[in-house]
Amino acid sequence: MTRFHLAPDAVDGDRVVFDAPAAHHLGRVLRAAAGEIVQGVDGSGQVLSVRLTSMASGRAQGVVVGRSALATESPLDL
């Protein structure tokens, strides 16, 4: 699943607004539609599962349906 980096002001409670480049990638490249779930990474180390609620030219919005910690450490013992 593709993850999008979210600006600090993109998340307001459970609402997410994707910036123009991310909205373009969602709509034109991935052909995502309202109702689909994508992942976003915020600046605080969380992965947000976001259900898209609206897709428009240069703008995408969604609602957070899940949060988890961003796993950055390798599970392998080196």
Secondary structure, DSSP 8 states (H G I E B T S, - for coil): --EEE--GGGEETTEEEE-HHHHHIIIIIS---TT-EEEEE-TTSEEEEEEEEEEETTEEEEEEEEEEE---S-SS--
